[in-house]
């Protein structure tokens, strides 16, 4: 429903149409070459008309007053003969060959220039679209599916490329043929031209109505294709869940429904295109027959020179064909407008102020953090407060743990620290300066985040560790792996650091993925470390190794630890106990246990669960 509303809005909005025209700014750096291509395109269109006129000159109908009724066709066929209007037939044929060679050369360079310009323009568009998406705030990704964004960067931009390379060029060429061709016909006989032009209003009306309908079907098709891409993306990304629940049939059925809907819309579009094509063929051939009949009459009365009718009919056929082709190109252009709008809309979004260049850190952090009366709710759920009047401090080098039940606001504090979102009320300070005094790039480049569920990139172990510092040396990578207790298992692989981890790191165990993530953080050497309890889902041996690596990593850094297992944060300098978005208790482990409040109850509950889990029965 929401998508339909957006489509409706785009359909009537002048702003959205203006945004679609913005794609031409990517052609601006190549304006000179593009102008040459347009010039060659116009010349090519003019040459087509001249060549057509020469072909008409080769067959010169000479029909008398007896041409009428059913005998007209046979009489015209019988009266075909070579003409001397432009010279001998040999001279005409020589001119035709020369013009065809010139036309071929012009066409080659026109296609090459258009391809060169559009390839470079689409290169810039793809780069800008990706850099825009990658710099969008987290809220943007919360509201959109990855498959849809992927579709925008792939199939949609390919559609734009085809529009600029082929469709627009054909549209201009056919427009030139129609305008110049009609002018040429008027110079032969304005009466006969008027007869031919009587059909244009009907064709134009049908073109407009058809174009609107095709645009709607095209947008629906594009949306359905994007939906099917989303299904593929989600199914393959969550392939472990698909197979563990034996839901291959479910996913296959879901995808089949999606692509069947694409087929249904495509067939509906094919029916309407077929009907339109049938109308054009019947109407154009009927109009051509009318022109031939009237032309024969004008020829018999002497109003039309005897050597003109052949050329007039040939050029009329060319103009009529161009009108039919223009209708098809118009439909394609209408369909492409919606696609262009979607891509250009992304480029119009406000991004985070992230630098895409390597920059030196101007304001190195010591690691002091201050939350002052911070309240927050997500844009999509303004009526559900997540944090309420949260205040705390973390001094440089301290370990601050966040504990509480699910939904208490722990992960939101981590997200606010990384400036994924801004507080609704209150302020966040780093080293006693407002967060807004620092650039996002500068802040985040001095932080590292180790999540509970590590998602690795599909390349090698080396590439995944080096993600923390892309220009790291092999020695630095090995040292980071050693500090993360990862070097031993890495060296056990035949390819070592060159081992491919697979999609999302699927070829590594949970503990191995965690240690790769820790090595990445070690390599980054952050001032502020944010840990979403990395040991909660590991076996005892993996937990011991990961916890040892985390203890090494936290030394000398300000660490914010989201704790699910309270046993892992007994030595924290400060523990914040959250409930319903508020800090209920604050202190170290001994102080909070002695207080006998919420923290103690949580500790006792977890102890009972651990005892029950480890019970031999």
N, C-alpha and C positions, 0 to 999 in steps of 0.2 A: 504494500500500500504506500509506504514511504517512497519507494522508488518511483511509483507511478506519479506521485505528487511532484517529485523532482522533475520527471520527464515533462509533465504538463507545464511546469513553470518554465523550463527551458524552451518549450515550444513557442511560447508567446513573449518571451523576454527579449527585448532589444539588446540588453546587456550581454546575454548569452550569445547572440549572433555576433556582436562586436568582439566578444572574446574568441569566437571561432575564427574571425578574420585575423586575429593576432598571430595565427600560424605563419602568415606571410612575412613577419619580421625575421623569421629564420632564413628567408630568401634574400633579405636586404644586403648581407655581406657579399652576395654573389649577383648583385643587381645588374652589373655590366654584362656578365655572361648570360644571365637570364634574359636580358633585353635582346641580345644577339639571337638566342633561341627563339624568342617570340617573333623577331624579324624573319628568321628562317621559316617559322611556322606560317606566317602570313604569306610570304613569297611562295611557299609550298602550296598553300590554298589557292593562290592566284594561278599558279602553274597547272593545277588540276583543272581549273575552268578553261584555260587556254587549250590544254590537251583534249578536253571533252569537246570543245568547239571544233578542233581539227578532226576529231573522229566523226563529228556530225557532218563536217565538210566532205568526208569520204563517201558518205551515203546521202545523196541528195534526192529526196522524194519529189517527183514531179507528177502531181495529180490534177486531173481536170475536174470539171463540174460534175462529172458522173460519179465521183466518190461519194458514196452514201450508203447507209444501212449496212447490211451484212456483207456487202462486197467491198467495204472500205479496207479491211485488213489485207485481203488478197491484192487489191489494186495498189496499195502502198508497197507491198512486197515486190510486185511486178515492176514497179516504177523505180526501184533502187538502182542508182547508177553513179559512177564516179563524177565528181564535180571539179570544175576549174576555178572555183571562187577564190581560193587562196593560192592558186597556181596549179600546176599539173599534179596528178595524183602522186607521182614520184617525189615532187618537191614537198608535198604535204607529208608523205611518209618519212622523208628525210628529216623534216622539222619535228615530227613526232618522236623519232628515235633520239634526236638531240635533246629535246625537252625532257624525255623520260630519263635520260642519263643525268641531266642536271637535277631533275626532281629527286632521283635516287640519291645523289650526292648530298643535296640539301636535307633530305629526310634523315640520312645517316648522321650528319653533324647535329641536326636538331635533336634527335633521340639521344645522342651522346651527351650533348650539353645539358639537356633536361635531366638526364640520369645523374650526371656529375653534380649539378646544382642540388637536386633533391636528396641525393645520398649524403652530401655534406650537411644539408639543412636538417635531415633526419638524425644524423650523427649528433648534431648540437641539441636537437629536441630530445633525443633519448637521454643524453647526458644531463640536460636540465631537468627533465622529468624525474630521473632517478635521484639526482642530488636534492631535488625538492622533496620527494617522498622520504628520503633518508633523514632529512632535517625536520620533518614534521614532529610536532609534540606528541606525547604518548596518547593523548585523548583521541587524536586522529586515528591511531591504530586500534584503539579500543572500539571504534565505531565502524571499522571496515575490515573486510576479510582479505587475507593475503592473496588468495587466488584472483580476486577482482583487480587488485593493484597490479599483479603480474600480467593480467590480460591487457591492462592499459599500456604497459611498457612493451608488449610484444605485438599482439594482433591489431590493436587500435592504431599504433604508430605505423605498422605495415600498411594498414588501410589508408592512412593519410598519405603515405609515400606513393601508393598507387594512384591516389586521387591527383596529386600534384604532377606525377610523371606522365600518366596516361589520360585520365579522365579530363583534367583541365585542358591539356593540350588538344585533345579531340574536340572539346567543347569550343575552344577558340577557333580551331581550323574550320569546323563546320559552320560557325557563325560567319567567318570570312567568306566562305563559299556561298552561303545564303545571301548575304548582303550584296556582294559583288555580282553574284550570279543573277539576282533579281534585277540589278542595275543594267547588266548586259542584256537581259531579256527585254527590258523596257526600250533599250536602244533598237531592238529588232522590231518590236510591235507592242505598243502600250495596251492595245485592245486585247491581244492574246495573253499578255502578262496579267491583265486584270482578271481574265477568266481563270488563269492558273492560281492567282492569289485569293480567289473566292473561297478556296478550301482552307486557307491558313487560319482564320479565326476558329474554326471547328477543331483543327489540330492543336492550336495553342491552348484552347480551353481544356481539351482532353489531357494535354501535357501537364498543365498546372494541377488538375485534379488527381491525375495519376501520380505525379511527383510527390504530392502531399501524402498520399496513401502509402506509397513505397517507402517514404521516409519513416513513417510510423512503423511499418513492418520491419524496416532495417534496424531501427532502434530496439525493437522487441527481440529481433534475432541476436543483436549484439549483446543484449542483457542476458539472454538465455545461454549464449556461448560463454559469457563470463561466469554464469552460475555453474555450468558444467565444469569449467576450469577450477572453480572453487572446490567442487566435489572431488575432482582428481587430486588436487593439492592436499585437501584434508585427509583423504583416504590413504595416500602414500606417506604423508607426514605421520599419521597415526597408525601405520601398518601393524605395529605390535598389538595395539588394541583390536584392530580388525581381525587379526589371526587368533588372538587369545580368546575372543568371544565368538569365533567361527562365523563372523558376519560378512564373509565374502559375498554371499548371496544378497544380503541386504544392501551392501554398497554397490554391487552390480545392478541391482534393481533400481536403486536411487539414481545411478548414473544413466541407466537406460531411459528412465522417465524424463530426465533432463534433455537427453539428446533426441528423444522422440518429439518433445515439444519444439526443439529446433527444426526438426524435419517438418512438422506440421506447419509452422510459420513459413518455412522456406517453400513448401508446396503451395501454400496460399499465395505467396508472393509470385511463384511461377505461374499459377493460374491467371493472376491479374496481368502479369507481363505478357503471357500468351494471348490473352484477350486484347490487350493493347496492340500487340504486334499484328494480330489478325485484322483489327480495325484499320491500322496504318496501311497494311498491304491492300486491303479492299478499297479503302478510300483513295490511296495514292494511284493505284492502277485505274480506278474509275476516273479520277481527275486527269490522268495521263490520256485516257481514251477521249475524254471531253476536249482536251487541248488539241489532240490530233484531228478530231472532227472539225472543230472551229477553225484550226489552222488551214485545213484543206479547203474550207469554205472561203476563208480570206484569200487564199492563194488563187482560187478560181475566179474571184472578183477583182484580182489584181492589187489588193491592198497589202499583200505579203509577197515579197520577191520570191522567185522560184527556188533560189538556192538557200533560203533561210530556214525553212521548216525543219530540215534534218538537224541543223545546229540547235534550233530552238528546242526540239524534243529531247535531244541529248542533254542539253544544259538543264532543261526542266526535270529530267530524270535525276540528274546530279543534285539539283536543289532539293527535290522531293526526298531523295535518299538522305541528304544532310538534315532535313527537317525531322525525318524519322530517327536518324542517329542522334540528333540534338535532344529529342525526347528521351531517348535511352540514357544519354549522358546527364541530362537534367535529373532523372530519377536517381542515378548513381551519386550525383553531387548532393542531392537532397538527403540521401541515405548517409553520406559521408559527413554531413554537417553535424549530426548528432555525435558521431565518433570524435570529430575534432573538438567539439564542445567539451566532451568528457575529459580529454587530455589537457586542453587549455585551462579547464576549470582547476585541475590539480596545480598547474603552474601559478594560478592566481591566489592559492592559499597562503596564509601567513605562516612562515616557517620559524623555527627556533633560530636564534642568532648564533649559529655555529660556524666557525671558520673551517673552510675546506683546505686550508694551507697549513703546513707545519709551522708552528709558532713557538717561540721561546716563552717560558713562563715568566711573566713580569712580577707577579705577586706570589712568591712561594708561601704555602700555608705551613703554619706550625701545627695546626690540628685542633685548635679550640673550637667547640661547637656550642651554640646557644639557641635554644628554642624558647621564644617568649610569647606566651598566650596564643599559641597556634591553633586555629580551628580550620577544618577542611571538610568539603564534600565534593564528590565527583560531579562534573557537569551533567552527566546523564541521569544522576539521581540527587537533585538538589534538596529533596525532602528527607534524605537519609544522611545525617551527620556521621562522619567517620572519625574525626578527631575533634575534641572539645577542650579548648583552653589548656593545651598541653605546654608545659614549661619544664625545661631541664637544661643542664649544662654538661658538657664532656670536655675535660681538660686534655691538653696535648699528651698523648701516650696512654691515656686511660682506656680501660675496657669497660664499656657500658652495655649491659645486656637488657633486652626487651623481652618480657615474658607476658603471657596471657593467653586466653582462649582464642580460637579462630574468630576473626572478625573484630578483634579488639583494637586494631589500628597499627600493629607492629610493622607490617610490610609497607603501609602508607607512609610511616615516618621515614623508612629507608628510601622510598620514592621521592619524598620531599627533600631529603638530604641531597639526592642526585639532581634535584631541580627538574624532575620529570613533570611535576605539577607545582603550582604556586599556592601558598596558603590563602584561604578566603579571608582570614583575619590573623593578626599577629605577624611576627617576623622571625626569620632565621638568620643567624649571624655566623660568620666564620672568622676566627681571630678578632672578634669584637667589631667586625665590619659587616654591614648588611650584605646579604648574598648578591643583591643587585649591583654591588660595586665590582663584582668579578664577572668576567665573561663566562658563558657556559662551558666553552672549550677549556678555559683555564681551570675552572673548578673540577670538571669531570676528569681532566687529564691527571689530577692529583688524587683521584679516588680509584678504588678497585672494588668490584662487587663479585662475591662468590655465592651463587644461588644454591638453593636446595636441589633443584632439578637442573643439572648442567646440560646445556644443548651445545654440542660442538659443531664446528663447520665440517663439511664433508671432505676436507683435504687431508693433509698429513698431520701427524702429531707435532712435527716441527712448526708447521704453519699455525696450528692452534695455540701452541705456547707463545710463539712470536707475535700473536695478536695483541698481547700486552705491550709489546714494543717492537713494531714492524722492522726497525733497522738493527735489531739485536744480532750479535755475532753468535756463531755456533757455540763458542765457549760460554757465553752468557746464558744461552738456552739450556745447555747441559747443566750448568750450575743451578739454574732455577729449578730444573727437574729434580736435581739431587736434593735441594732444600724442601721440595714438596713430597719427598719420599716416592718419587715416580721413576727415578732413573733405572732402578732394578728391573721393573716389569717392562720398561721401554727397551732396554738392552736385550731382554729375552726374546723380542721379536726379531725375525731375520732382517727386516728392513730398518730396525731401530727407529730413529726419529722420522724416517721416511715412510713409516707405516701409515696406510690409509685408514682413517677411523670410520669411514662410512657415513651415510646420512645421519645427521644429528649425533654422531659418535656411537652408532648402534653396535659396532664391532668391539667396543670396549665394555668392561663391566662398570657398574655404578661407582665403585670405589676408584677405579682407574680414571673414569671421567672426572670425578671430583678432584683427584690429584693433578690432572692436566689443568683444570681450572685454577687450582691453587698455584701451580707453577706459572701460569699466565699472570696471576696477581703478583707473585714474587718478582717476576721480570719487570713488571710495571713499577715496582718500588713506590707504592702510594703513601701519601701522608695519612689519608683517612681510608680505613678498610671497613667494608660493610659485608657482614656474613649472614646469610639466611641459613640457619643450622644445616650444615652440610653432612651431618652424620646420622640424621634421624632415620634414614631408610637403608642403612648399611649393616652388613654382618659384623660380628664382634671384631674380627681381625682387621677388616677394612676400616672400621670405625676407629680402631686404635691408631692405625697408620695415618688416617686423614686427620684425626684430632692432634696427633703429634706434629703433623705438617702445619696445621692451623696455629698451634701454640708458637711455633717458630715464626710464622708469618706475622702474628700479632705483636711481637716484641718491638717496643719503641714506636708503635703507631697508635693513633686514635682508632679504636675498634668499636663499631656498633654491631652487636651480635643479636640476631633474632634467635631466641632459644626455644626449642621444643622439648629437649631433654635437659632438665634443670641440673642434672649432674655435671653437665659440660660447662656451667657458668658459676660454679661454686667459688672460683677465685676471681670473679669479676670485681672491679673496683666499685661499680655501682650497678644495681639492678632496679629497673623500672617495671613495676607491675601494672599492666593496663587492663582496663575493663570498660567495655562500651565506649571506647575512644577517649577515656580519661585515665590519668595516672592516679592509681589508688594508693600505691605504696612505693617508697624509694629507700634504698639502703643497700648494704652488702648482705651476703648470704646469712651470716650469723645474726646480724641485727634483725633481719626480716623473720627468721625462724623464731627468734626470741619474742618478737612482737606478737606472734600467734595469729596473724591475720590471713589475708587472701593467699599470700605467697606460701605460707606454711600449709594451707589446705591443698593448694596445687601440688606441693612437694609430696605430701602424704598420699594423695590420689595417684601420682605417678609411681611412687614407691610400691603401692599395692598392685598396680598394673604390671610393673616390672617383676614383682615377686610371683604373681600369677602366671606371667609369661614364661618365667624360668623354672616354674615348678615341674618336677619330673612327671607328674600326672597330667 
